[in-house]
Amino acid sequence: QAQLVESGGGLVQPGGSLRLSCAVSANIFNTYHLRWYRQAPQKEREFVAQVTTQGTTIYADSAEGRFTISRDYSRNTMYLQMNSLKPDDTAVYYCNAWTSRSRDVYWGQGTQVTVSS
């Protein structure tokens, strides 16, 4: 078993920044790839960004150039730095851990991000 716990969400004005954190259980942090997803009201959950165990990153088109995903092995924590936020970024943001070595997939409980003036 493993746990993922998000934090850092909140209310921010358009153009502002937020940094989300995802604390990941130590027993999986080093061996699982990590992702951020988000789900806006009445929409399906969508992929935002991924960082692999080797540090390779990929982004959704909506996040490219504005968001930065990273992982800190000393803190067992993943981050999502979000800049130039738009109202369309309003959603619950979830962190996710997965591996190709098993079917185990873990999710956090989500953190609300609201971009509004």
C-alpha positions as CSV (number, residue, x, y, z in Angstrom):
1,Q,0.0,0.0,0.0
2,A,1.0,3.6,-0.5
3,Q,-0.4,7.0,0.1
4,L,-0.3,10.2,-1.9
5,V,-1.3,13.5,-0.2
6,E,-1.7,16.7,-2.2
7,S,-1.5,20.2,-0.8
8,G,-1.0,23.8,-2.0
9,G,-4.3,24.5,-3.7
10,G,-6.3,27.7,-3.2
11,L,-7.8,30.8,-4.8
12,V,-5.6,32.8,-7.1
13,Q,-6.2,35.7,-9.5
14,P,-5.7,35.2,-13.2
15,G,-2.0,35.6,-14.1
16,G,-1.0,34.4,-10.7
17,S,1.1,31.4,-9.6
18,L,0.6,28.4,-7.3
19,R,2.8,25.5,-6.3
20,L,1.2,22.2,-5.6
21,S,2.9,19.5,-3.6
22,C,2.3,15.7,-3.5
23,A,3.8,13.8,-0.6
24,V,4.4,10.2,-1.7
25,S,5.0,7.1,0.4
26,A,8.6,6.3,0.7
27,N,8.1,2.7,-0.3
28,I,7.1,3.7,-3.9
29,F,8.7,7.1,-4.5
30,N,11.9,5.9,-6.1
31,T,10.3,3.3,-8.3
32,Y,7.0,4.8,-9.5
33,H,6.4,7.4,-12.3
34,L,4.4,10.4,-11.1
35,R,1.7,12.4,-12.8
36,W,-0.6,15.3,-12.2
37,Y,-4.2,15.1,-13.4
38,R,-7.0,17.6,-13.0
39,Q,-10.8,17.5,-13.2
40,A,-12.9,20.6,-13.8
41,P,-16.6,20.7,-12.9
42,Q,-18.7,18.6,-15.2
43,K,-15.6,17.5,-17.2
44,E,-13.6,14.3,-17.3
45,R,-10.3,14.0,-15.5
46,E,-7.4,15.0,-17.8
47,F,-3.7,14.5,-17.8
48,V,-1.6,17.5,-16.9
49,A,2.0,16.4,-16.6
50,Q,4.3,13.5,-15.8
51,V,7.8,13.0,-14.4
52,T,9.4,9.6,-14.7
53,T,11.7,7.9,-12.2
54,Q,14.6,9.1,-14.4
55,G,13.3,12.7,-14.4
56,T,11.9,12.8,-17.9
57,T,9.0,15.2,-18.1
58,I,6.0,15.5,-20.5
59,Y,3.2,18.0,-20.5
60,A,-0.3,18.4,-21.8
61,D,-0.6,21.1,-24.4
62,S,-2.6,23.2,-22.0
63,A,0.3,23.1,-19.4
64,E,3.3,23.4,-21.8
65,G,5.3,26.5,-21.1
66,R,3.3,27.5,-18.0
67,F,3.6,24.5,-15.6
68,T,6.7,22.8,-14.4
69,I,6.6,19.3,-12.8
70,S,9.4,18.1,-10.6
71,R,10.3,15.5,-7.9
72,D,12.5,15.8,-4.9
73,Y,14.0,12.5,-3.9
74,S,15.2,13.9,-0.5
75,R,11.6,14.8,0.5
76,N,9.7,12.1,-1.4
77,T,7.6,14.9,-2.8
78,M,6.4,15.8,-6.3
79,Y,5.6,19.4,-7.3
80,L,3.7,21.3,-9.9
81,Q,4.7,24.9,-10.3
82,M,1.9,26.7,-12.1
83,N,2.4,30.1,-13.5
84,S,0.3,32.5,-15.7
85,L,-2.8,30.8,-14.4
86,K,-6.1,31.2,-16.2
87,P,-9.7,30.6,-15.2
88,D,-9.7,27.5,-17.4
89,D,-7.1,26.0,-15.0
90,T,-9.8,25.9,-12.3
91,A,-10.1,22.2,-11.2
92,V,-9.4,19.7,-8.6
93,Y,-5.8,18.6,-9.1
94,Y,-4.8,15.0,-8.3
95,C,-1.4,13.3,-8.1
96,N,-1.0,9.8,-9.4
97,A,1.7,7.1,-9.2
98,W,2.1,4.2,-11.6
99,T,4.6,1.7,-12.7
100,S,4.9,-0.6,-15.7
101,R,6.0,-3.4,-13.4
102,S,2.6,-4.0,-11.8
103,R,-1.0,-3.0,-12.1
104,D,-0.9,-0.9,-8.9
105,V,-1.9,2.7,-9.4
106,Y,-2.3,5.2,-6.6
107,W,-4.2,8.4,-6.4
108,G,-4.3,11.3,-3.9
109,Q,-7.4,12.8,-2.6
110,G,-7.1,16.0,-4.7
111,T,-6.6,19.7,-4.0
112,Q,-8.8,22.5,-5.3
113,V,-7.4,25.2,-7.5
114,T,-9.6,28.2,-8.3
115,V,-8.5,30.9,-10.6
116,S,-10.8,33.9,-10.4
117,S,-10.8,37.6,-10.0
